[in-house]
Amino acid sequence: MNVTLPSDQLEWLEAQVAAGRFRSVDEALMVAVADLKAMRDDDLAWAKPYVDEARASIARGDVSSGEDFLKRLDTKIGALRSR
């Protein structure tokens, strides 16, 4: 099978091979297709426990506003920058 890629994509793949990330352009394409297939086949069942945990947290009232979160985040970032 022959695959035709835009020149910028082929150059990027060749650069990845040259950097040692893949042994060949063929290998890079196999990894890309496998990753895309895995993403498309993912039913997100792995996320259910996280969603359930978040819903339980909300039900307990363990929430904060986006504004409060951003204020805490700004405070933490400010502290890190002042080090």
Helices and strands as residue ranges (DSSP letters): H 7-18, H 25-41, G 45-47, H 48-59, H 66-81
